[in-house]
Amino acid sequence: PDEIMYNSILDGCAKQHRVDEALKVLDEMRASGISPSNYTLSILVKVLGHARRLPQAFEMVENLSKQHGFRPNVQVYTCLVQACVHNRQLEKALSLHDTMVADVGCAVDDKFY
């Protein structure tokens, strides 16, 4: 199995709101020596956001990006903002936007707005 296959399975878990299964797939992916990507992270943020596990979504972004040496991109931040809105955390969503533009230097795209 490769990253594409794991991401496809994760996407299926997200579409069916199966959070625990998605987290197991992530563990299996990492145990197989396959590093998650920004795409993987955006799927996980979506599934955690829909499950009202917003703190875990933020932890996931911080931990996975540090552990695997990549910087979250605009898609990950867009998913985080959408998760904040879904969880009625509008101030957090606006704060994320400011952080994204000022601190991280990530340019927002059309989908973000």
Residue pairs with C-beta under 8 A, 6 or more apart in sequence:
1 29
1 32
1 34
2 34
3 29
3 34
3 35
3 36
3 37
3 40
6 25
6 28
6 29
6 34
6 40
7 37
7 39
7 40
7 43
9 25
10 22
10 25
10 26
10 40
10 43
10 44
10 47
11 43
13 19
13 21
13 22
13 25
13 47
14 22
14 43
14 44
14 46
14 47
14 50
17 47
17 50
17 51
18 47
19 47
19 48
19 51
19 53
22 43
22 44
22 47
23 44
26 36
26 40
26 44
29 36
29 40
30 36
35 68
36 44
36 64
36 68
37 70
38 70
38 72
38 73
38 75
38 76
39 75
40 64
41 60
41 61
41 64
41 65
41 72
41 76
42 75
42 76
42 78
42 79
44 57
44 60
44 64
45 57
45 60
45 61
45 76
45 79
45 80
45 83
46 79
46 82
46 83
48 54
48 56
48 57
48 60
48 83
49 57
49 79
49 80
49 82
49 83
49 84
49 86
49 87
50 83
50 86
52 87
54 83
54 84
54 87
54 89
54 92
57 80
57 83
58 80
61 72
61 76
61 80
65 71
65 72
71 104
72 104
72 106
73 106
74 100
74 106
74 107
74 108
74 109
74 112
75 111
77 96
77 100
77 104
77 106
77 108
77 112
78 108
78 109
78 111
78 112
80 96
81 93
81 96
81 97
81 112
84 90
84 92
84 93
84 96
85 93
97 108
97 112
100 106
100 108
101 107
101 108
